[in-house]
């Protein structure tokens, strides 16, 4: 079983990671550090990040990175 972490934009997928098994908070944080440079501050293009209510999206480190 595999999980995929994509960055989707209006013009398609610009980055992704495929992980064997479920995604952990540590893997998600590493993904954010590696790929957030592809985004921009709001209200610029590529500036809106949409996360669902998945548990890994609520760690203290994720909140710190996104502030």
Predicted model as a PDB file, atoms N, CA, C, CB and O in Angstrom, pLDDT in the B-factor column:
MODEL        1                                                                  
ATOM      1  N   UNK A   1       0.846  -1.178   0.000  1.00 95.00           N  
ATOM      2  CA  UNK A   1       0.000   0.000   0.000  1.00 95.00           C  
ATOM      3  C   UNK A   1       0.887   1.236   0.000  1.00 95.00           C  
ATOM      4  CB  UNK A   1      -0.960   0.001   1.218  1.00 95.00           C  
ATOM      5  O   UNK A   1       1.907   1.280   0.689  1.00 95.00           O  
ATOM      6  N   UNK A   2       0.493   2.235  -0.776  1.00 97.00           N  
ATOM      7  CA  UNK A   2       1.271   3.461  -0.916  1.00 97.00           C  
ATOM      8  C   UNK A   2       0.377   4.679  -0.673  1.00 97.00           C  
ATOM      9  CB  UNK A   2       1.922   3.536  -2.317  1.00 97.00           C  
ATOM     10  O   UNK A   2      -0.838   4.620  -0.861  1.00 97.00           O  
ATOM     11  N   UNK A   3       0.994   5.773  -0.256  1.00 96.00           N  
ATOM     12  CA  UNK A   3       0.307   7.057  -0.084  1.00 96.00           C  
ATOM     13  C   UNK A   3       0.990   8.068  -0.993  1.00 96.00           C  
ATOM     14  CB  UNK A   3       0.328   7.536   1.421  1.00 96.00           C  
ATOM     15  O   UNK A   3       2.183   7.950  -1.276  1.00 96.00           O  
ATOM     16  N   UNK A   4       0.242   9.049  -1.445  1.00 95.00           N  
ATOM     17  CA  UNK A   4       0.821  10.104  -2.273  1.00 95.00           C  
ATOM     18  C   UNK A   4       0.554  11.460  -1.629  1.00 95.00           C  
ATOM     19  CB  UNK A   4       0.245  10.058  -3.712  1.00 95.00           C  
ATOM     20  O   UNK A   4      -0.552  11.742  -1.169  1.00 95.00           O  
ATOM     21  N   UNK A   5       1.587  12.284  -1.608  1.00 95.00           N  
ATOM     22  CA  UNK A   5       1.473  13.670  -1.156  1.00 95.00           C  
ATOM     23  C   UNK A   5       1.694  14.552  -2.390  1.00 95.00           C  
ATOM     24  CB  UNK A   5       2.518  14.005   0.004  1.00 95.00           C  
ATOM     25  O   UNK A   5       2.832  14.698  -2.836  1.00 95.00           O  
ATOM     26  N   UNK A   6       0.631  15.143  -2.951  1.00 93.00           N  
ATOM     27  CA  UNK A   6       0.807  15.987  -4.124  1.00 93.00           C  
ATOM     28  C   UNK A   6       0.681  17.467  -3.791  1.00 93.00           C  
ATOM     29  CB  UNK A   6      -0.200  15.613  -5.185  1.00 93.00           C  
ATOM     30  O   UNK A   6       0.058  17.842  -2.798  1.00 93.00           O  
ATOM     31  N   UNK A   7       1.274  18.291  -4.625  1.00 92.00           N  
ATOM     32  CA  UNK A   7       0.974  19.728  -4.633  1.00 92.00           C  
ATOM     33  C   UNK A   7       0.265  19.982  -5.949  1.00 92.00           C  
ATOM     34  CB  UNK A   7       2.288  20.633  -4.475  1.00 92.00           C  
ATOM     35  O   UNK A   7       0.872  19.916  -7.018  1.00 92.00           O  
ATOM     36  N   UNK A   8      -1.026  20.273  -5.862  1.00 90.00           N  
ATOM     37  CA  UNK A   8      -1.868  20.487  -7.030  1.00 90.00           C  
ATOM     38  C   UNK A   8      -2.075  21.974  -7.252  1.00 90.00           C  
ATOM     39  CB  UNK A   8      -3.219  19.773  -6.871  1.00 90.00           C  
ATOM     40  O   UNK A   8      -2.376  22.713  -6.315  1.00 90.00           O  
ATOM     41  N   UNK A   9      -1.915  22.404  -8.478  1.00 88.00           N  
ATOM     42  CA  UNK A   9      -2.169  23.784  -8.866  1.00 88.00           C  
ATOM     43  C   UNK A   9      -3.178  23.780 -10.006  1.00 88.00           C  
ATOM     44  CB  UNK A   9      -0.850  24.511  -9.281  1.00 88.00           C  
ATOM     45  O   UNK A   9      -3.525  22.722 -10.532  1.00 88.00           O  
ATOM     46  N   UNK A  10      -3.639  24.942 -10.381  1.00 84.00           N  
ATOM     47  CA  UNK A  10      -4.568  25.017 -11.495  1.00 84.00           C  
ATOM     48  C   UNK A  10      -3.951  24.469 -12.779  1.00 84.00           C  
ATOM     49  CB  UNK A  10      -5.017  26.453 -11.704  1.00 84.00           C  
ATOM     50  O   UNK A  10      -4.659  23.969 -13.653  1.00 84.00           O  
ATOM     51  N   UNK A  11      -2.627  24.565 -12.884  1.00 83.00           N  
ATOM     52  CA  UNK A  11      -1.956  24.083 -14.087  1.00 83.00           C  
ATOM     53  C   UNK A  11      -1.421  22.655 -13.927  1.00 83.00           C  
ATOM     54  CB  UNK A  11      -0.818  25.019 -14.447  1.00 83.00           C  
ATOM     55  O   UNK A  11      -0.616  22.210 -14.745  1.00 83.00           O  
ATOM     56  N   UNK A  12      -1.849  21.941 -12.902  1.00 90.00           N  
ATOM     57  CA  UNK A  12      -1.471  20.545 -12.730  1.00 90.00           C  
ATOM     58  C   UNK A  12      -0.678  20.284 -11.464  1.00 90.00           C  
ATOM     59  CB  UNK A  12      -0.681  20.093 -13.903  1.00 90.00           C  
ATOM     60  O   UNK A  12      -0.583  21.137 -10.582  1.00 90.00           O  
ATOM     61  N   UNK A  13      -0.115  19.096 -11.392  1.00 92.00           N  
ATOM     62  CA  UNK A  13       0.703  18.698 -10.244  1.00 92.00           C  
ATOM     63  C   UNK A  13       2.108  19.242 -10.444  1.00 92.00           C  
ATOM     64  CB  UNK A  13       0.725  17.143 -10.068  1.00 92.00           C  
ATOM     65  O   UNK A  13       2.737  18.988 -11.472  1.00 92.00           O  
ATOM     66  N   UNK A  14       2.604  19.996  -9.456  1.00 90.00           N  
ATOM     67  CA  UNK A  14       3.957  20.546  -9.592  1.00 90.00           C  
ATOM     68  C   UNK A  14       4.972  19.795  -8.741  1.00 90.00           C  
ATOM     69  CB  UNK A  14       3.964  22.016  -9.211  1.00 90.00           C  
ATOM     70  O   UNK A  14       6.176  19.938  -8.954  1.00 90.00           O  
ATOM     71  N   UNK A  15       4.511  19.001  -7.785  1.00 94.00           N  
ATOM     72  CA  UNK A  15       5.409  18.194  -6.963  1.00 94.00           C  
ATOM     73  C   UNK A  15       4.586  17.109  -6.289  1.00 94.00           C  
ATOM     74  CB  UNK A  15       6.160  19.068  -5.906  1.00 94.00           C  
ATOM     75  O   UNK A  15       3.389  17.267  -6.049  1.00 94.00           O  
ATOM     76  N   UNK A  16       5.256  16.005  -5.991  1.00 96.00           N  
ATOM     77  CA  UNK A  16       4.578  14.937  -5.258  1.00 96.00           C  
ATOM     78  C   UNK A  16       5.620  14.033  -4.621  1.00 96.00           C  
ATOM     79  CB  UNK A  16       3.639  14.123  -6.190  1.00 96.00           C  
ATOM     80  O   UNK A  16       6.796  14.053  -4.987  1.00 96.00           O  
ATOM     81  N   UNK A  17       5.165  13.246  -3.668  1.00 96.00           N  
ATOM     82  CA  UNK A  17       6.003  12.234  -3.047  1.00 96.00           C  
ATOM     83  C   UNK A  17       5.136  10.994  -2.864  1.00 96.00           C  
ATOM     84  CB  UNK A  17       6.607  12.733  -1.676  1.00 96.00           C  
ATOM     85  O   UNK A  17       3.982  11.097  -2.447  1.00 96.00           O  
ATOM     86  N   UNK A  18       5.679   9.840  -3.170  1.00 97.00           N  
ATOM     87  CA  UNK A  18       4.978   8.573  -2.976  1.00 97.00           C  
ATOM     88  C   UNK A  18       5.676   7.854  -1.835  1.00 97.00           C  
ATOM     89  CB  UNK A  18       4.963   7.697  -4.292  1.00 97.00           C  
ATOM     90  O   UNK A  18       6.890   7.654  -1.855  1.00 97.00           O  
ATOM     91  N   UNK A  19       4.891   7.472  -0.846  1.00 96.00           N  
ATOM     92  CA  UNK A  19       5.420   6.885   0.386  1.00 96.00           C  
ATOM     93  C   UNK A  19       4.786   5.520   0.585  1.00 96.00           C  
ATOM     94  CB  UNK A  19       5.152   7.804   1.614  1.00 96.00           C  
ATOM     95  O   UNK A  19       3.576   5.357   0.431  1.00 96.00           O  
ATOM     96  N   UNK A  20       5.604   4.555   0.925  1.00 97.00           N  
ATOM     97  CA  UNK A  20       5.064   3.229   1.226  1.00 97.00           C  
ATOM     98  C   UNK A  20       4.407   3.272   2.596  1.00 97.00           C  
ATOM     99  CB  UNK A  20       6.179   2.138   1.177  1.00 97.00           C  
ATOM    100  O   UNK A  20       5.031   3.682   3.574  1.00 97.00           O  
ATOM    101  N   UNK A  21       3.153   2.851   2.672  1.00 97.00           N  
ATOM    102  CA  UNK A  21       2.410   2.860   3.926  1.00 97.00           C  
ATOM    103  C   UNK A  21       1.761   4.212   4.181  1.00 97.00           C  
ATOM    104  CB  UNK A  21       3.326   2.498   5.083  1.00 97.00           C  
ATOM    105  O   UNK A  21       1.747   5.077   3.305  1.00 97.00           O  
ATOM    106  N   UNK A  22       1.220   4.392   5.387  1.00 96.00           N  
ATOM    107  CA  UNK A  22       0.574   5.664   5.724  1.00 96.00           C  
ATOM    108  C   UNK A  22       1.618   6.772   5.946  1.00 96.00           C  
ATOM    109  CB  UNK A  22      -0.303   5.499   6.987  1.00 96.00           C  
ATOM    110  O   UNK A  22       2.761   6.503   6.316  1.00 96.00           O  
ATOM    111  N   UNK A  23       1.203   7.998   5.715  1.00 95.00           N  
ATOM    112  CA  UNK A  23       2.088   9.153   5.893  1.00 95.00           C  
ATOM    113  C   UNK A  23       2.109   9.540   7.367  1.00 95.00           C  
ATOM    114  CB  UNK A  23       1.628  10.359   5.012  1.00 95.00           C  
ATOM    115  O   UNK A  23       1.060   9.673   7.997  1.00 95.00           O  
ATOM    116  N   UNK A  24       3.305   9.717   7.909  1.00 94.00           N  
ATOM    117  CA  UNK A  24       3.448  10.160   9.299  1.00 94.00           C  
ATOM    118  C   UNK A  24       3.602  11.679   9.336  1.00 94.00           C  
ATOM    119  CB  UNK A  24       4.666   9.469   9.981  1.00 94.00           C  
ATOM    120  O   UNK A  24       3.846  12.316   8.311  1.00 94.00           O  
ATOM    121  N   UNK A  25       3.455  12.245  10.528  1.00 93.00           N  
ATOM    122  CA  UNK A  25       3.661  13.688  10.695  1.00 93.00           C  
ATOM    123  C   UNK A  25       5.070  14.089  10.279  1.00 93.00           C  
ATOM    124  CB  UNK A  25       3.405  14.103  12.150  1.00 93.00           C  
ATOM    125  O   UNK A  25       5.260  15.136   9.660  1.00 93.00           O  
ATOM    126  N   UNK A  26       6.051  13.269  10.612  1.00 94.00           N  
ATOM    127  CA  UNK A  26       7.440  13.584  10.265  1.00 94.00           C  
ATOM    128  C   UNK A  26       7.629  13.621   8.751  1.00 94.00           C  
ATOM    129  CB  UNK A  26       8.396  12.556  10.892  1.00 94.00           C  
ATOM    130  O   UNK A  26       8.316  14.503   8.236  1.00 94.00           O  
ATOM    131  N   UNK A  27       7.029  12.679   8.038  1.00 95.00           N  
ATOM    132  CA  UNK A  27       7.132  12.665   6.579  1.00 95.00           C  
ATOM    133  C   UNK A  27       6.429  13.867   5.969  1.00 95.00           C  
ATOM    134  CB  UNK A  27       6.543  11.373   6.016  1.00 95.00           C  
ATOM    135  O   UNK A  27       6.921  14.451   5.003  1.00 95.00           O  
ATOM    136  N   UNK A  28       5.281  14.240   6.528  1.00 95.00           N  
ATOM    137  CA  UNK A  28       4.545  15.399   6.015  1.00 95.00           C  
ATOM    138  C   UNK A  28       5.330  16.679   6.263  1.00 95.00           C  
ATOM    139  CB  UNK A  28       3.153  15.492   6.669  1.00 95.00           C  
ATOM    140  O   UNK A  28       5.379  17.548   5.392  1.00 95.00           O  
ATOM    141  N   UNK A  29       5.938  16.811   7.424  1.00 96.00           N  
ATOM    142  CA  UNK A  29       6.756  17.996   7.733  1.00 96.00           C  
ATOM    143  C   UNK A  29       7.936  18.080   6.764  1.00 96.00           C  
ATOM    144  CB  UNK A  29       7.267  17.948   9.207  1.00 96.00           C  
ATOM    145  O   UNK A  29       8.237  19.158   6.252  1.00 96.00           O  
ATOM    146  N   UNK A  30       8.597  16.965   6.510  1.00 96.00           N  
ATOM    147  CA  UNK A  30       9.722  16.950   5.561  1.00 96.00           C  
ATOM    148  C   UNK A  30       9.247  17.363   4.164  1.00 96.00           C  
ATOM    149  CB  UNK A  30      10.377  15.538   5.511  1.00 96.00           C  
ATOM    150  O   UNK A  30       9.927  18.121   3.471  1.00 96.00           O  
ATOM    151  N   UNK A  31       8.079  16.863   3.755  1.00 96.00           N  
ATOM    152  CA  UNK A  31       7.497  17.238   2.466  1.00 96.00           C  
ATOM    153  C   UNK A  31       7.252  18.747   2.401  1.00 96.00           C  
ATOM    154  CB  UNK A  31       6.179  16.473   2.228  1.00 96.00           C  
ATOM    155  O   UNK A  31       7.560  19.391   1.398  1.00 96.00           O  
ATOM    156  N   UNK A  32       6.695  19.303   3.481  1.00 95.00           N  
ATOM    157  CA  UNK A  32       6.456  20.750   3.504  1.00 95.00           C  
ATOM    158  C   UNK A  32       7.756  21.531   3.375  1.00 95.00           C  
ATOM    159  CB  UNK A  32       5.735  21.151   4.791  1.00 95.00           C  
ATOM    160  O   UNK A  32       7.831  22.463   2.574  1.00 95.00           O  
ATOM    161  N   UNK A  33       8.786  21.171   4.148  1.00 95.00           N  
ATOM    162  CA  UNK A  33      10.067  21.882   4.089  1.00 95.00           C  
ATOM    163  C   UNK A  33      10.663  21.820   2.685  1.00 95.00           C  
ATOM    164  CB  UNK A  33      11.056  21.290   5.108  1.00 95.00           C  
ATOM    165  O   UNK A  33      11.239  22.798   2.209  1.00 95.00           O  
ATOM    166  N   UNK A  34      10.525  20.674   2.024  1.00 95.00           N  
ATOM    167  CA  UNK A  34      11.106  20.506   0.698  1.00 95.00           C  
ATOM    168  C   UNK A  34      10.337  21.236  -0.397  1.00 95.00           C  
ATOM    169  CB  UNK A  34      11.182  19.051   0.364  1.00 95.00           C  
ATOM    170  O   UNK A  34      10.930  21.674  -1.382  1.00 95.00           O  
ATOM    171  N   UNK A  35       9.012  21.371  -0.233  1.00 93.00           N  
ATOM    172  CA  UNK A  35       8.197  21.869  -1.339  1.00 93.00           C  
ATOM    173  C   UNK A  35       7.522  23.217  -1.114  1.00 93.00           C  
ATOM    174  CB  UNK A  35       7.165  20.881  -1.645  1.00 93.00           C  
ATOM    175  O   UNK A  35       7.015  23.804  -2.070  1.00 93.00           O  
ATOM    176  N   UNK A  36       7.497  23.722   0.100  1.00 91.00           N  
ATOM    177  CA  UNK A  36       6.900  25.046   0.309  1.00 91.00           C  
ATOM    178  C   UNK A  36       7.612  26.159  -0.461  1.00 91.00           C  
ATOM    179  CB  UNK A  36       6.904  25.378   1.781  1.00 91.00           C  
ATOM    180  O   UNK A  36       6.970  27.156  -0.792  1.00 91.00           O  
ATOM    181  N   UNK A  37       8.914  26.038  -0.764  1.00 92.00           N  
ATOM    182  CA  UNK A  37       9.533  27.071  -1.601  1.00 92.00           C  
ATOM    183  C   UNK A  37       8.886  27.217  -2.984  1.00 92.00           C  
ATOM    184  CB  UNK A  37      10.996  26.763  -1.771  1.00 92.00           C  
ATOM    185  O   UNK A  37       9.108  28.221  -3.661  1.00 92.00           O  
ATOM    186  N   UNK A  38       8.096  26.239  -3.406  1.00 90.00           N  
ATOM    187  CA  UNK A  38       7.381  26.334  -4.682  1.00 90.00           C  
ATOM    188  C   UNK A  38       6.145  27.219  -4.581  1.00 90.00           C  
ATOM    189  CB  UNK A  38       6.981  24.949  -5.161  1.00 90.00           C  
ATOM    190  O   UNK A  38       5.529  27.539  -5.598  1.00 90.00           O  
ATOM    191  N   UNK A  39       5.778  27.617  -3.363  1.00 90.00           N  
ATOM    192  CA  UNK A  39       4.593  28.449  -3.144  1.00 90.00           C  
ATOM    193  C   UNK A  39       5.002  29.894  -2.882  1.00 90.00           C  
ATOM    194  CB  UNK A  39       3.755  27.907  -1.966  1.00 90.00           C  
ATOM    195  O   UNK A  39       6.188  30.204  -2.760  1.00 90.00           O  
ATOM    196  N   UNK A  40       4.013  30.769  -2.797  1.00 90.00           N  
ATOM    197  CA  UNK A  40       4.242  32.201  -2.587  1.00 90.00           C  
ATOM    198  C   UNK A  40       3.347  32.719  -1.477  1.00 90.00           C  
ATOM    199  CB  UNK A  40       3.993  32.993  -3.885  1.00 90.00           C  
ATOM    200  O   UNK A  40       2.344  32.089  -1.141  1.00 90.00           O  
ATOM    201  N   UNK A  41       3.704  33.875  -0.898  1.00 89.00           N  
ATOM    202  CA  UNK A  41       2.821  34.491   0.095  1.00 89.00           C  
ATOM    203  C   UNK A  41       1.493  34.919  -0.537  1.00 89.00           C  
ATOM    204  CB  UNK A  41       3.514  35.704   0.744  1.00 89.00           C  
ATOM    205  O   UNK A  41       1.433  35.267  -1.716  1.00 89.00           O  
ATOM    206  N   UNK A  42       0.450  34.886   0.261  1.00 89.00           N  
ATOM    207  CA  UNK A  42      -0.874  35.336  -0.177  1.00 89.00           C  
ATOM    208  C   UNK A  42      -0.840  36.839  -0.404  1.00 89.00           C  
ATOM    209  CB  UNK A  42      -1.969  34.963   0.866  1.00 89.00           C  
ATOM    210  O   UNK A  42      -0.233  37.537   0.409  1.00 89.00           O  
ATOM    211  N   UNK A  43      -1.431  37.373  -1.422  1.00 93.00           N  
ATOM    212  CA  UNK A  43      -2.385  36.820  -2.380  1.00 93.00           C  
ATOM    213  C   UNK A  43      -1.769  36.441  -3.722  1.00 93.00           C  
ATOM    214  CB  UNK A  43      -3.481  37.801  -2.608  1.00 93.00           C  
ATOM    215  O   UNK A  43      -2.476  36.439  -4.730  1.00 93.00           O  
ATOM    216  N   UNK A  44      -0.508  36.128  -3.771  1.00 91.00           N  
ATOM    217  CA  UNK A  44       0.159  35.794  -5.025  1.00 91.00           C  
ATOM    218  C   UNK A  44      -0.267  34.450  -5.585  1.00 91.00           C  
ATOM    219  CB  UNK A  44       1.641  35.800  -4.829  1.00 91.00           C  
ATOM    220  O   UNK A  44      -1.008  33.706  -4.943  1.00 91.00           O  
ATOM    221  N   UNK A  45       0.204  34.145  -6.785  1.00 90.00           N  
ATOM    222  CA  UNK A  45      -0.088  32.828  -7.356  1.00 90.00           C  
ATOM    223  C   UNK A  45       0.562  31.736  -6.506  1.00 90.00           C  
ATOM    224  CB  UNK A  45       0.411  32.743  -8.824  1.00 90.00           C  
ATOM    225  O   UNK A  45       1.607  31.954  -5.892  1.00 90.00           O  
ATOM    226  N   UNK A  46      -0.054  30.587  -6.478  1.00 89.00           N  
ATOM    227  CA  UNK A  46       0.431  29.450  -5.686  1.00 89.00           C  
ATOM    228  C   UNK A  46       0.552  29.796  -4.206  1.00 89.00           C  
ATOM    229  CB  UNK A  46       1.782  28.980  -6.215  1.00 89.00           C  
ATOM    230  O   UNK A  46       1.539  29.456  -3.554  1.00 89.00           O  
ATOM    231  N   UNK A  47      -0.471  30.481  -3.685  1.00 89.00           N  
ATOM    232  CA  UNK A  47      -0.390  30.967  -2.305  1.00 89.00           C  
ATOM    233  C   UNK A  47      -1.426  30.374  -1.355  1.00 89.00           C  
ATOM    234  CB  UNK A  47      -0.530  32.442  -2.300  1.00 89.00           C  
ATOM    235  O   UNK A  47      -1.401  30.690  -0.166  1.00 89.00           O  
ATOM    236  N   UNK A  48      -2.327  29.535  -1.832  1.00 89.00           N  
ATOM    237  CA  UNK A  48      -3.375  28.980  -0.978  1.00 89.00           C  
ATOM    238  C   UNK A  48      -3.081  27.502  -0.732  1.00 89.00           C  
ATOM    239  CB  UNK A  48      -4.786  29.167  -1.623  1.00 89.00           C  
ATOM    240  O   UNK A  48      -2.931  26.721  -1.671  1.00 89.00           O  
ATOM    241  N   UNK A  49      -3.004  27.139   0.527  1.00 88.00           N  
ATOM    242  CA  UNK A  49      -2.757  25.760   0.918  1.00 88.00           C  
ATOM    243  C   UNK A  49      -4.039  25.199   1.520  1.00 88.00           C  
ATOM    244  CB  UNK A  49      -1.569  25.659   1.926  1.00 88.00           C  
ATOM    245  O   UNK A  49      -4.587  25.769   2.462  1.00 88.00           O  
ATOM    246  N   UNK A  50      -4.515  24.088   0.980  1.00 90.00           N  
ATOM    247  CA  UNK A  50      -5.747  23.467   1.466  1.00 90.00           C  
ATOM    248  C   UNK A  50      -5.379  22.143   2.133  1.00 90.00           C  
ATOM    249  CB  UNK A  50      -6.780  23.248   0.299  1.00 90.00           C  
ATOM    250  O   UNK A  50      -4.796  21.257   1.507  1.00 90.00           O  
ATOM    251  N   UNK A  51      -5.728  22.027   3.399  1.00 90.00           N  
ATOM    252  CA  UNK A  51      -5.495  20.800   4.164  1.00 90.00           C  
ATOM    253  C   UNK A  51      -6.824  20.299   4.689  1.00 90.00           C  
ATOM    254  CB  UNK A  51      -4.491  21.038   5.333  1.00 90.00           C  
ATOM    255  O   UNK A  51      -7.685  21.094   5.069  1.00 90.00           O  
ATOM    256  N   UNK A  52      -6.998  18.997   4.714  1.00 91.00           N  
ATOM    257  CA  UNK A  52      -8.214  18.456   5.311  1.00 91.00           C  
ATOM    258  C   UNK A  52      -7.986  18.251   6.811  1.00 91.00           C  
ATOM    259  CB  UNK A  52      -8.627  17.117   4.621  1.00 91.00           C  
ATOM    260  O   UNK A  52      -7.011  18.756   7.366  1.00 91.00           O  
ATOM    261  N   UNK A  53      -8.857  17.532   7.446  1.00 91.00           N  
ATOM    262  CA  UNK A  53      -8.795  17.364   8.893  1.00 91.00           C  
ATOM    263  C   UNK A  53      -7.940  16.166   9.303  1.00 91.00           C  
ATOM    264  CB  UNK A  53     -10.192  17.208   9.452  1.00 91.00           C  
ATOM    265  O   UNK A  53      -8.072  15.661  10.417  1.00 91.00           O  
ATOM    266  N   UNK A  54      -7.076  15.719   8.420  1.00 91.00           N  
ATOM    267  CA  UNK A  54      -6.200  14.578   8.711  1.00 91.00           C  
ATOM    268  C   UNK A  54      -5.321  14.890   9.928  1.00 91.00           C  
ATOM    269  CB  UNK A  54      -5.315  14.234   7.476  1.00 91.00           C  
ATOM    270  O   UNK A  54      -4.851  16.016  10.094  1.00 91.00           O  
ATOM    271  N   UNK A  55      -5.115  13.908  10.748  1.00 91.00           N  
ATOM    272  CA  UNK A  55      -4.377  14.098  12.005  1.00 91.00           C  
ATOM    273  C   UNK A  55      -2.966  14.667  11.794  1.00 91.00           C  
ATOM    274  CB  UNK A  55      -4.281  12.773  12.744  1.00 91.00           C  
ATOM    275  O   UNK A  55      -2.506  15.484  12.592  1.00 91.00           O  
ATOM    276  N   UNK A  56      -2.280  14.242  10.728  1.00 91.00           N  
ATOM    277  CA  UNK A  56      -0.907  14.713  10.497  1.00 91.00           C  
ATOM    278  C   UNK A  56      -0.848  16.203  10.165  1.00 91.00           C  
ATOM    279  CB  UNK A  56      -0.268  13.917   9.368  1.00 91.00           C  
ATOM    280  O   UNK A  56       0.215  16.815  10.262  1.00 91.00           O  
ATOM    281  N   UNK A  57      -1.971  16.788   9.779  1.00 92.00           N  
ATOM    282  CA  UNK A  57      -2.007  18.214   9.449  1.00 92.00           C  
ATOM    283  C   UNK A  57      -2.080  19.096  10.691  1.00 92.00           C  
ATOM    284  CB  UNK A  57      -3.189  18.507   8.548  1.00 92.00           C  
ATOM    285  O   UNK A  57      -1.996  20.319  10.579  1.00 92.00           O  
ATOM    286  N   UNK A  58      -2.234  18.502  11.865  1.00 91.00           N  
ATOM    287  CA  UNK A  58      -2.469  19.266  13.088  1.00 91.00           C  
ATOM    288  C   UNK A  58      -1.311  19.244  14.076  1.00 91.00           C  
ATOM    289  CB  UNK A  58      -3.685  18.750  13.761  1.00 91.00           C  
ATOM    290  O   UNK A  58      -1.471  19.669  15.220  1.00 91.00           O  
ATOM    291  N   UNK A  59      -0.165  18.764  13.660  1.00 91.00           N  
ATOM    292  CA  UNK A  59       0.967  18.730  14.599  1.00 91.00           C  
ATOM    293  C   UNK A  59       1.467  20.151  14.862  1.00 91.00           C  
ATOM    294  CB  UNK A  59       2.120  17.842  14.043  1.00 91.00           C  
ATOM    295  O   UNK A  59       1.266  21.048  14.043  1.00 91.00           O  
ATOM    296  N   UNK A  60       2.113  20.346  15.997  1.00 93.00           N  
ATOM    297  CA  UNK A  60       2.661  21.656  16.346  1.00 93.00           C  
ATOM    298  C   UNK A  60       3.686  22.113  15.324  1.00 93.00           C  
ATOM    299  CB  UNK A  60       3.291  21.618  17.734  1.00 93.00           C  
ATOM    300  O   UNK A  60       3.755  23.299  15.002  1.00 93.00           O  
ATOM    301  N   UNK A  61       4.481  21.184  14.810  1.00 94.00           N  
ATOM    302  CA  UNK A  61       5.519  21.543  13.842  1.00 94.00           C  
ATOM    303  C   UNK A  61       4.906  22.012  12.520  1.00 94.00           C  
ATOM    304  CB  UNK A  61       6.452  20.347  13.595  1.00 94.00           C  
ATOM    305  O   UNK A  61       5.407  22.955  11.906  1.00 94.00           O  
ATOM    306  N   UNK A  62       3.838  21.369  12.084  1.00 92.00           N  
ATOM    307  CA  UNK A  62       3.148  21.808  10.856  1.00 92.00           C  
ATOM    308  C   UNK A  62       2.603  23.219  11.054  1.00 92.00           C  
ATOM    309  CB  UNK A  62       1.990  20.824  10.478  1.00 92.00           C  
ATOM    310  O   UNK A  62       2.763  24.075  10.185  1.00 92.00           O  
ATOM    311  N   UNK A  63       1.968  23.460  12.179  1.00 90.00           N  
ATOM    312  CA  UNK A  63       1.439  24.806  12.474  1.00 90.00           C  
ATOM    313  C   UNK A  63       2.558  25.843  12.480  1.00 90.00           C  
ATOM    314  CB  UNK A  63       0.707  24.816  13.836  1.00 90.00           C  
ATOM    315  O   UNK A  63       2.381  26.951  11.973  1.00 90.00           O  
ATOM    316  N   UNK A  64       3.698  25.491  13.045  1.00 92.00           N  
ATOM    317  CA  UNK A  64       4.842  26.402  13.080  1.00 92.00           C  
ATOM    318  C   UNK A  64       5.356  26.708  11.667  1.00 92.00           C  
ATOM    319  CB  UNK A  64       5.971  25.800  13.933  1.00 92.00           C  
ATOM    320  O   UNK A  64       5.634  27.864  11.349  1.00 92.00           O  
ATOM    321  N   UNK A  65       5.481  25.693  10.833  1.00 90.00           N  
ATOM    322  CA  UNK A  65       5.970  25.876   9.467  1.00 90.00           C  
ATOM    323  C   UNK A  65       5.051  26.790   8.669  1.00 90.00           C  
ATOM    324  CB  UNK A  65       6.102  24.527   8.766  1.00 90.00           C  
ATOM    325  O   UNK A  65       5.519  27.625   7.895  1.00 90.00           O  
ATOM    326  N   UNK A  66       3.749  26.632   8.856  1.00 87.00           N  
ATOM    327  CA  UNK A  66       2.792  27.350   8.028  1.00 87.00           C  
ATOM    328  C   UNK A  66       2.494  28.760   8.510  1.00 87.00           C  
ATOM    329  CB  UNK A  66       1.527  26.581   7.958  1.00 87.00           C  
ATOM    330  O   UNK A  66       1.771  29.496   7.837  1.00 87.00           O  
ATOM    331  N   UNK A  67       3.022  29.149   9.638  1.00 83.00           N  
ATOM    332  CA  UNK A  67       2.735  30.508  10.127  1.00 83.00           C  
ATOM    333  C   UNK A  67       3.622  31.533   9.510  1.00 83.00           C  
ATOM    334  CB  UNK A  67       2.874  30.577  11.612  1.00 83.00           C  
ATOM    335  O   UNK A  67       3.503  32.719   9.818  1.00 83.00           O  
TER     336      UNK A  67                                                      
ENDMDL                                                                          
END                                                                             
